[in-house]
Amino acid sequence: MGLARLALNCHFSRQCFVTTGVCSNVIGIGCIVGFPGVLLPQLHVPGSAIKPSKEMESWIASVLAISMFFGNFMTPPIMDRLGRRIAHFSVTLPILTGWLATIFATNSEALLAGRILQGIGLGMMQPLRCALLGEYASPRHRGGFLATIALAQGFGILLVHTLGSYLSFQHTAAISLSFSLISLVITTYSPESPSWLATVGQYDKCREVFLWLRGKDETPELEKMIEASKQRTNDKKRFKDVLNVAQKKEFYKPVFLMFAVYIMMNFSGPILFATYSTVVLQLLMGPEIDAPFWMVAFDVQRLIFNTGAVYVINRTSRRTMMFATGALCAGSHLAQSGYIFAKSNQYLPFDSLWIPGILVSLQVLSFAVGMIPLPNVIAGEVYPLQYRSLAGCVSVVASSASIFLVLKTFPALIFSVGLQGVYLLHSGVISAGLVVVWFLLPETKGKTLQEIEECFRGKPFELEGGKELETLNRTEEEKMLDKC
């Protein structure tokens, strides 16, 4: 019994090792997302060598989403032809180059170029990170591992906001750069994804890596995955006949689902807080507050809630968490909109700083526990193996577009309808997204990726002749176990 537990812990620690490599890059991405929150205020300090215009400031904040869009389409060919590890290596190059451009920038154009490069890397990482953890992790731990993406990104935002409150943006950028270097080292010693090895016909290597990561208890999933991959190798129209692919339920249903989920995530508030945190807090809580202090305080709160989400997601159904946190998020937006309206029209019998503080805390709770980690969890589970990179790439387009829309329109909306109008609009978008999710999201907790794919398809994957997949004989399995 003791040896069995030791072996289980060994396999779990191997999955943790791979997850650490992914999350190191995600921490760096969190630093990228939160960087404008400390960069833009420093550019307004008297004596700053760089003085961007208001229009340039809005582009520095929002251009990330445009370059993300192009980065999204760079990852699938690399993932499919060269593998997940090479794709992960490729993500790091534009991110490192972008940080270096920021560190040595002498004008606003150089800062903009750095943000463009970082956005390309962020876009490349978006479809990759969920695919990596979804394919490496056991169904028992998959939800928790995928939830660490939100935790890592939240930590990156907290770190960059804290550092930027005391250090120059150049020193902050230099520290942020280190996380991509750490990821490079860990990825060097990580194995290739067993799912990708199966798709390219390296079945022996696939078994070896799968058993190294998961152990013998999950061998039925391994053999079913290999058999499905063997059957799919006869499909020569994988990417050539896009219309044929788009008509498959296991493709278009997850894509439409993730459109709604990604849009909800970005309208729930995290990207707005990370980029315009001081502006939002001063408009909501008053211009006299210590905005950097409250910014870091809410970042700490977000990180605590993200940590709790790792525990909760493994123990709660996906649908329950999505609707509970989605309703809380939409409600907190409405409450903040109502508070600002009542305060500006002097309808409140009394006012105190704790009222907006509690409302913001509820919003942070909703997106830290559900609206940020759940999209990563669901994206790592719902895409079919055969079209995983393509489906992920298409879905993330909605993420890039909604990020750009939120950030680029925020200054104009503040001027025209005020912060209360922004919150009211965002609440409506979140509510509409929940309606779509109600009809398209099945329960995925505890299911294998093959079972989830069959759920969207509506029937099990069949071999030629109409026979369902069967587990192969265990002689090969036993040989591979001996090697491991």
DRENMAR-153721 format. One line per 2 residues: number of its first residue (from 1); for each residue x, z, y of C-alpha. Coordinates in Angstrom, 1 decimal, decimal comma. Layout:
<kekols>
NUM	X/Z/Y  ...
</kekols>
This chain:
<kekols>
1	0,0/0,0/0,0  2,8/0,9/2,4
3	4,6/-2,4/1,7  1,4/-4,3/2,3
5	0,9/-2,7/5,6  4,6/-3,4/6,5
7	4,1/-7,1/5,7  0,9/-7,2/7,8
9	2,7/-5,7/10,7  5,5/-8,2/10,2
11	3,1/-11,2/10,4  1,4/-9,6/13,4
13	4,7/-9,1/15,2  5,6/-12,7/14,6
15	2,3/-13,8/16,3  3,1/-11,4/19,1
17	6,6/-13,0/19,5  5,1/-16,4/20,0
19	2,4/-15,0/22,3  5,1/-13,4/24,5
21	6,7/-16,8/25,0  3,5/-18,3/26,2
23	2,6/-15,3/28,4  6,0/-15,3/30,1
25	5,1/-18,8/31,4  1,6/-17,6/32,3
27	3,1/-14,7/34,4  5,0/-17,3/36,3
29	1,8/-19,3/36,8  0,1/-16,1/38,1
31	3,0/-15,9/40,6  2,3/-19,5/41,7
33	-1,4/-18,9/42,1  -0,9/-15,7/44,2
35	2,1/-17,0/46,2  0,1/-18,4/49,2
37	-1,3/-14,9/49,7  2,2/-13,7/50,8
39	3,7/-17,0/52,0  1,1/-17,9/54,6
41	1,1/-14,5/56,4  4,9/-14,6/56,5
43	4,8/-18,0/58,2  2,8/-16,4/61,1
45	5,4/-13,7/61,7  7,2/-14,2/65,1
47	10,6/-15,7/64,5  9,6/-17,6/61,4
49	11,6/-20,8/61,1  8,7/-22,7/59,5
51	5,5/-23,1/61,6  2,9/-25,1/59,8
53	-0,3/-26,3/61,4  -3,7/-24,9/60,2
55	-4,3/-28,2/58,4  -0,9/-27,9/56,6
57	-1,7/-24,4/55,7  -4,9/-25,4/54,0
59	-3,0/-28,1/52,1  -0,3/-25,7/51,0
61	-3,0/-23,5/49,6  -5,1/-26,2/47,9
63	-2,7/-29,0/46,9  -2,0/-27,1/43,7
65	-5,4/-28,3/42,3  -4,7/-32,0/43,0
67	-1,3/-32,0/41,3  -2,8/-29,9/38,5
69	-5,2/-32,9/37,9  -2,2/-35,2/37,2
71	-0,4/-32,6/35,2  -3,4/-32,3/32,9
73	-2,9/-35,9/31,7  0,8/-35,5/31,1
75	0,5/-32,9/28,3  -1,7/-34,6/25,6
77	0,8/-37,4/24,8  3,6/-34,9/24,5
79	1,5/-32,5/22,4  0,4/-35,2/20,0
81	3,6/-37,2/19,5  6,4/-34,6/20,0
83	4,7/-31,4/19,2  3,6/-28,2/20,9
85	7,1/-26,8/21,3  8,4/-29,8/23,2
87	5,3/-29,8/25,4  5,9/-26,1/26,2
89	9,5/-26,9/27,1  8,3/-29,8/29,3
91	6,0/-27,5/31,3  8,9/-25,5/32,6
93	10,9/-28,3/34,4  8,5/-29,0/37,3
95	7,8/-25,2/37,7  11,5/-24,4/38,0
97	12,0/-27,4/40,4  9,1/-26,3/42,5
99	10,4/-22,7/42,9  13,8/-24,1/43,9
101	12,2/-26,3/46,5  10,4/-23,3/47,9
103	13,5/-21,1/48,0  15,6/-23,6/49,9
105	12,7/-25,0/52,1  13,5/-25,4/55,8
107	10,1/-27,0/56,8  6,5/-27,0/55,8
109	6,8/-30,4/54,0  9,4/-28,9/51,6
111	7,0/-26,0/50,9  4,2/-28,5/50,2
113	6,5/-30,5/47,8  7,3/-27,3/46,0
115	3,6/-26,5/45,5  2,9/-30,0/44,3
117	5,6/-29,7/41,6  4,3/-26,3/40,6
119	0,8/-27,7/40,4  2,0/-30,3/37,9
121	3,5/-27,7/35,7  0,4/-25,5/36,0
123	-1,8/-28,5/35,1  0,5/-29,3/32,1
125	0,2/-25,7/30,9  -3,6/-25,4/31,2
127	-4,6/-27,3/28,0  -1,5/-26,2/26,2
129	-1,6/-22,4/26,5  -5,0/-22,0/24,8
131	-4,1/-24,6/22,1  -0,9/-22,7/21,3
133	-2,4/-19,3/20,9  -5,5/-20,6/19,2
135	-3,4/-22,4/16,5  -0,8/-19,6/16,0
137	-3,1/-16,6/15,9  -5,1/-15,2/13,1
139	-8,9/-15,2/13,6  -8,8/-11,4/13,4
141	-6,5/-11,2/16,5  -7,2/-14,6/18,2
143	-9,5/-13,2/20,8  -7,1/-10,5/21,8
145	-4,1/-12,9/22,0  -6,1/-15,4/24,1
147	-7,2/-12,6/26,4  -3,6/-11,8/27,2
149	-3,5/-15,1/29,1  -5,7/-13,5/31,8
151	-3,7/-10,3/31,6  -0,4/-12,1/32,1
153	-1,8/-14,2/35,0  -3,2/-11,1/36,6
155	0,2/-9,3/36,3  1,9/-12,3/37,9
157	-0,5/-12,2/40,9  0,0/-8,5/41,3
159	3,7/-8,8/41,1  4,0/-11,6/43,6
161	1,7/-9,8/46,1  3,6/-6,6/45,7
163	7,0/-8,2/46,1  5,8/-10,4/48,9
165	4,7/-7,3/50,8  8,3/-6,0/51,0
167	10,6/-9,1/50,4  10,9/-12,5/52,0
169	9,0/-15,3/50,3  12,4/-16,8/49,3
171	13,4/-13,7/47,4  9,9/-13,4/45,9
173	10,2/-17,0/44,7  13,6/-16,3/43,1
175	12,2/-13,4/41,1  9,1/-15,4/40,1
177	11,4/-18,2/38,7  12,8/-15,9/36,1
179	9,7/-15,8/33,9  9,9/-19,5/33,1
181	13,5/-19,0/32,1  12,5/-16,1/29,7
183	9,8/-18,4/28,2  12,4/-21,1/27,6
185	14,5/-18,7/25,5  11,5/-17,4/23,5
187	10,2/-20,9/22,8  13,6/-22,0/21,5
189	13,2/-19,4/18,7  9,5/-20,0/18,0
191	8,2/-22,3/15,2  6,2/-25,4/15,7
193	2,4/-25,1/15,5  1,2/-25,3/11,8
195	-1,9/-27,2/13,0  0,3/-29,9/14,6
197	2,5/-30,1/11,6  -0,6/-30,8/9,5
199	-1,8/-33,6/11,8  1,6/-35,5/11,5
201	1,8/-35,1/7,7  4,5/-32,4/7,4
203	2,4/-30,4/4,9  5,3/-28,5/3,3
205	6,6/-27,4/6,7  3,0/-26,6/7,8
207	2,6/-24,2/4,8  6,0/-22,6/5,4
209	5,2/-21,9/9,1  1,6/-20,8/8,4
211	2,6/-18,3/5,8  5,5/-17,1/8,0
213	3,0/-16,4/10,8  -0,1/-15,4/8,9
215	0,8/-14,4/5,3  -1,1/-15,3/2,1
217	-4,4/-13,6/2,9  -5,5/-16,6/5,1
219	-4,3/-19,4/2,7  -7,9/-20,8/2,3
221	-7,9/-21,7/6,0  -4,5/-23,3/5,6
223	-5,5/-25,5/2,6  -8,8/-26,5/4,2
225	-6,9/-27,5/7,4  -4,4/-29,6/5,4
227	-7,1/-31,4/3,4  -9,0/-32,2/6,6
229	-5,8/-33,5/8,2  -5,1/-35,7/5,2
231	-8,5/-37,2/5,5  -8,2/-37,8/9,2
233	-4,9/-39,7/8,9  -7,1/-42,7/7,8
235	-8,8/-42,7/11,2  -6,9/-45,3/13,3
237	-9,2/-45,2/16,3  -8,3/-41,7/17,3
239	-7,6/-42,5/21,0  -8,2/-46,3/21,0
241	-11,9/-46,1/20,7  -12,7/-43,6/23,4
243	-16,5/-44,3/23,4  -16,6/-43,7/19,7
245	-14,9/-40,3/20,2  -17,1/-39,3/23,1
247	-20,2/-39,8/21,0  -19,1/-37,2/18,5
249	-20,8/-33,8/18,8  -17,7/-31,9/18,0
251	-16,0/-33,5/21,0  -18,6/-33,8/23,8
253	-20,4/-30,5/23,2  -17,2/-28,4/23,7
255	-16,2/-30,5/26,7  -19,5/-30,0/28,5
257	-19,4/-26,3/27,6  -15,9/-25,9/29,1
259	-16,9/-27,9/32,2  -19,4/-25,1/32,9
261	-17,1/-22,3/31,9  -14,2/-23,5/34,0
263	-16,3/-24,0/37,1  -17,8/-20,6/36,7
265	-14,4/-19,1/36,4  -13,1/-20,6/39,6
267	-16,2/-19,8/41,6  -16,2/-16,2/40,4
269	-13,5/-15,3/42,9  -10,1/-14,9/41,4
271	-8,5/-18,0/42,9  -10,0/-17,2/46,3
273	-8,8/-13,6/46,2  -5,3/-14,7/45,1
275	-4,9/-17,3/47,9  -7,0/-15,9/50,8
277	-7,1/-12,2/49,9  -6,1/-10,8/53,3
279	-8,6/-13,1/55,1  -11,5/-12,2/52,7
281	-10,8/-8,5/52,8  -10,7/-8,4/56,6
283	-13,9/-10,4/56,9  -15,6/-8,1/54,4
285	-14,2/-4,7/55,2  -13,2/-5,1/58,8
287	-10,2/-6,4/60,8  -8,8/-3,0/61,2
289	-8,0/-2,3/57,5  -4,6/-2,5/56,0
291	-5,2/-5,8/54,2  -1,9/-5,9/52,2
293	-2,6/-2,4/50,8  -6,1/-3,3/49,7
295	-4,9/-6,6/48,3  -2,4/-4,9/46,0
297	-4,9/-2,1/45,2  -7,5/-4,7/43,9
299	-4,7/-6,5/42,1  -3,9/-3,3/40,2
301	-7,5/-2,8/39,5  -7,7/-6,4/38,1
303	-4,7/-5,8/35,9  -6,3/-2,6/34,5
305	-9,5/-4,4/33,7  -7,6/-7,3/32,2
307	-5,9/-4,9/29,9  -9,2/-3,4/28,8
309	-10,5/-7,0/28,2  -7,8/-7,5/25,5
311	-9,4/-4,6/23,6  -13,0/-5,4/24,3
313	-12,9/-9,1/23,5  -11,8/-8,5/19,9
315	-14,8/-6,1/19,4  -17,6/-7,9/21,2
317	-19,3/-11,2/20,6  -18,4/-14,0/23,0
319	-21,9/-14,7/24,1  -22,7/-11,1/24,9
321	-19,6/-10,7/27,0  -20,1/-14,1/28,8
323	-23,7/-13,3/29,9  -23,0/-9,7/30,7
325	-20,0/-10,4/32,9  -21,5/-13,6/34,3
327	-24,7/-11,8/35,4  -22,6/-9,0/36,9
329	-20,4/-11,5/38,8  -23,4/-13,4/40,2
331	-25,0/-10,2/41,2  -21,9/-8,8/42,9
333	-21,7/-12,1/44,9  -25,3/-11,7/46,0
335	-24,8/-8,0/46,9  -21,7/-8,8/49,1
337	-23,6/-11,6/50,8  -26,5/-9,3/51,5
339	-24,2/-6,6/52,7  -22,4/-8,9/55,2
341	-25,8/-10,2/56,4  -27,2/-6,7/56,9
343	-24,1/-5,5/58,6  -23,8/-8,4/61,0
345	-27,5/-8,0/62,0  -27,2/-4,2/62,2
347	-29,8/-3,6/59,4  -27,8/-0,9/57,7
349	-28,8/2,7/58,4  -25,2/3,7/57,9
351	-22,0/2,0/57,0  -18,8/3,1/55,2
353	-15,7/1,4/53,8  -16,6/2,5/50,2
355	-19,7/0,2/50,2  -17,7/-3,1/50,3
357	-15,0/-1,4/48,2  -17,4/-0,8/45,4
359	-18,9/-4,3/45,6  -15,5/-5,9/45,5
361	-14,6/-3,6/42,5  -17,7/-4,8/40,7
363	-16,7/-8,4/41,3  -13,1/-7,8/40,1
365	-14,5/-6,0/37,0  -16,7/-9,0/36,2
367	-14,0/-11,7/36,5  -11,1/-9,6/35,1
369	-13,0/-8,6/31,9  -15,0/-11,7/31,3
371	-14,9/-14,7/33,7  -11,1/-15,1/33,5
373	-10,2/-14,2/29,9  -13,3/-15,7/28,2
375	-12,6/-19,3/29,3  -9,1/-19,0/27,8
377	-10,5/-17,5/24,6  -13,3/-20,1/24,2
379	-10,9/-23,0/25,0  -8,6/-21,8/22,3
381	-11,5/-21,9/19,8  -14,0/-24,7/20,4
383	-11,9/-27,9/20,5  -11,7/-29,9/17,3
385	-8,2/-30,2/15,8  -8,3/-34,0/15,7
387	-9,1/-34,3/19,5  -7,8/-30,9/20,7
389	-5,3/-32,2/23,3  -7,7/-34,9/24,6
391	-10,7/-32,5/24,8  -8,6/-29,9/26,5
393	-7,2/-32,4/29,0  -10,7/-33,7/29,9
395	-12,1/-30,3/30,3  -9,4/-29,0/32,5
397	-10,3/-31,7/35,0  -13,3/-29,6/35,9
399	-10,9/-26,6/36,5  -8,7/-28,6/38,8
401	-11,6/-30,1/40,8  -13,3/-26,7/41,2
403	-10,1/-25,0/42,3  -9,5/-27,7/44,9
405	-13,1/-27,5/46,1  -13,0/-23,7/46,4
407	-9,7/-23,5/48,3  -10,0/-26,6/50,5
409	-13,6/-25,9/51,7  -13,2/-22,2/52,2
411	-11,9/-22,4/55,9  -14,6/-24,8/56,9
413	-17,4/-22,8/55,1  -16,2/-19,6/56,8
415	-16,5/-21,4/60,2  -20,0/-22,9/59,4
417	-21,9/-20,4/57,2  -19,7/-17,3/57,2
419	-18,4/-15,3/54,2  -22,0/-14,4/53,3
421	-22,9/-18,1/52,9  -19,8/-18,6/50,7
423	-20,8/-15,8/48,4  -24,4/-17,0/48,2
425	-23,2/-20,5/47,3  -20,8/-19,2/44,7
427	-23,5/-17,0/43,1  -25,7/-20,0/42,7
429	-22,9/-22,0/41,0  -22,2/-19,2/38,5
431	-26,0/-18,8/37,7  -26,3/-22,5/37,0
433	-23,2/-22,4/34,7  -24,8/-19,5/32,7
435	-27,8/-21,8/32,0  -25,5/-24,5/30,5
437	-23,5/-21,9/28,5  -26,8/-20,5/27,0
439	-27,6/-23,8/25,3  -24,0/-24,9/24,3
441	-22,0/-21,8/23,4  -22,2/-20,7/19,7
443	-20,9/-17,4/18,5  -17,2/-17,9/17,6
445	-15,9/-14,4/17,1  -14,3/-14,0/13,7
447	-14,7/-17,6/12,7  -11,9/-20,0/11,7
449	-11,2/-23,0/13,9  -12,5/-25,2/11,1
451	-15,8/-23,3/10,9  -16,3/-23,5/14,7
453	-15,7/-27,3/14,6  -18,3/-27,6/11,8
455	-20,7/-25,6/13,9  -20,5/-28,1/16,7
457	-20,7/-31,0/14,3  -23,6/-29,5/12,5
459	-22,2/-30,1/9,0  -19,1/-29,4/7,0
461	-16,2/-31,9/7,1  -16,5/-34,2/4,1
463	-14,0/-36,1/2,1  -14,6/-39,7/1,2
465	-17,4/-39,9/-1,4  -19,4/-37,1/0,2
467	-17,5/-34,1/-1,3  -16,9/-31,1/0,8
469	-13,3/-29,8/1,2  -12,1/-27,6/-1,6
471	-9,1/-25,3/-1,7  -6,1/-26,8/-3,5
473	-4,6/-25,2/-6,6  -2,5/-22,2/-5,7
475	0,8/-23,2/-7,5  2,1/-24,7/-4,3
477	1,0/-21,7/-2,4  2,9/-19,4/-4,7
479	6,1/-21,5/-4,3  5,8/-21,3/-0,5
481	5,3/-17,5/-0,7  8,5/-17,2/-2,7
483	10,4/-19,1/0,0  8,9/-16,8/2,8
</kekols>
